[in-house]
């Protein structure tokens, strides 16, 4: 039996997306792990302070929020017309978002965070 068209087309595109991941990793290094989230953290802290909340946010949560924003941005770029790169990057960002959310949730389970002993920088 011939493989269904959806399956073969999907596998072809996913293989292309994996090639892009490998290229980006070589080109940019491990920016997802190494990023300090300086602008994102400063923005969060400004809003948090102005609203008077006093909530702590972990690096893992900042990372998940950054990836979610990149998912939105990649697809919004179609507003400017077709670009295949938006598809491949979008696939890759969306594929890691669930894992980033899981890591963010787990980051609040550490004794330091759950006890409230962590201070915001």
C-alpha positions as CSV (number, residue, x, y, z in Angstrom):
1,X,0.0,0.0,0.0
2,X,1.2,3.5,-0.8
3,X,1.8,5.8,2.1
4,X,-1.0,8.3,2.5
5,X,-0.1,11.7,0.9
6,X,-0.6,13.5,4.3
7,X,1.9,11.2,6.0
8,X,4.6,11.5,3.3
9,X,4.2,15.3,3.0
10,X,4.2,15.7,6.8
11,X,7.4,13.6,7.1
12,X,9.1,15.6,4.3
13,X,8.3,18.9,6.0
14,X,9.3,17.6,9.5
15,X,12.6,16.4,8.1
16,X,13.2,19.9,6.7
17,X,12.3,21.5,10.0
18,X,14.8,19.2,11.7
19,X,17.5,20.3,9.2
20,X,16.7,23.9,10.2
21,X,17.1,23.1,13.9
22,X,20.5,21.6,13.2
23,X,21.5,24.6,11.1
24,X,20.3,27.1,13.8
25,X,22.1,25.1,16.5
26,X,25.4,25.3,14.7
27,X,24.8,29.0,13.8
28,X,23.6,30.4,17.1
29,X,24.7,27.9,19.7
30,X,22.5,27.0,22.7
31,X,20.7,30.3,23.0
32,X,17.6,28.7,24.5
33,X,19.5,27.4,27.5
34,X,22.0,30.3,27.8
35,X,19.7,33.2,27.4
36,X,19.4,35.4,30.5
37,X,16.0,36.8,29.5
38,X,17.1,40.3,30.5
39,X,14.4,42.3,28.6
40,X,11.6,39.8,29.3
41,X,12.5,39.7,33.0
42,X,12.8,43.5,33.3
43,X,9.4,43.9,31.5
44,X,7.8,41.3,33.8
45,X,9.3,43.0,36.9
46,X,8.2,46.4,35.8
47,X,4.6,45.3,35.3
48,X,4.6,43.2,38.4
49,X,5.9,46.1,40.5
50,X,3.5,48.6,39.0
51,X,0.6,46.3,39.6
52,X,1.8,45.6,43.2
53,X,1.7,41.8,42.8
54,X,5.1,40.8,44.1
55,X,5.1,37.4,42.3
56,X,8.3,35.5,41.5
57,X,8.8,34.2,38.0
58,X,11.4,31.5,37.2
59,X,13.7,31.5,34.2
60,X,11.9,28.4,33.0
61,X,8.6,30.4,32.9
62,X,10.3,33.2,31.0
63,X,11.7,30.7,28.5
64,X,8.2,29.2,28.0
65,X,6.7,32.7,27.5
66,X,9.4,33.6,25.0
67,X,8.8,30.5,23.0
68,X,5.0,31.1,23.0
69,X,5.7,34.7,21.7
70,X,7.9,33.3,19.0
71,X,5.2,31.0,17.9
72,X,2.8,33.9,17.5
73,X,5.4,36.1,15.8
74,X,6.4,33.4,13.3
75,X,2.8,32.9,12.1
76,X,1.9,36.6,12.2
77,X,4.7,37.1,9.7
78,X,2.5,35.6,7.0
79,X,0.7,38.9,7.1
80,X,3.6,40.1,4.9
81,X,3.2,37.1,2.5
82,X,4.5,33.6,2.0
83,X,7.8,32.6,3.5
84,X,8.6,28.9,3.9
85,X,11.0,29.8,6.7
86,X,8.0,30.8,8.8
87,X,6.6,27.3,8.5
88,X,9.8,25.5,9.5
89,X,10.6,27.8,12.4
90,X,6.9,27.7,13.5
91,X,7.0,23.9,13.6
92,X,10.1,23.9,15.7
93,X,8.9,26.5,18.1
94,X,5.6,24.8,18.6
95,X,7.2,21.4,19.0
96,X,9.1,22.5,22.1
97,X,6.5,24.7,23.7
98,X,4.8,21.8,25.6
99,X,8.2,20.8,27.1
100,X,9.0,24.4,28.0
101,X,5.6,24.7,29.8
102,X,6.3,21.4,31.6
103,X,9.7,22.6,32.7
104,X,8.2,25.9,33.9
105,X,5.6,24.2,36.0
106,X,8.3,21.9,37.5
107,X,10.4,25.0,38.3
108,X,7.9,26.1,40.9
109,X,8.1,22.7,42.7
110,X,11.6,23.3,44.0
111,X,11.9,23.9,47.8
112,X,13.3,27.4,47.3
113,X,10.5,28.6,45.1
114,X,7.6,26.8,46.8
115,X,8.7,28.1,50.2
116,X,8.9,31.6,49.0
117,X,12.6,31.9,49.9
118,X,13.6,33.0,46.4
119,X,13.9,36.7,45.9
120,X,13.4,38.4,42.6
121,X,16.5,40.0,41.1
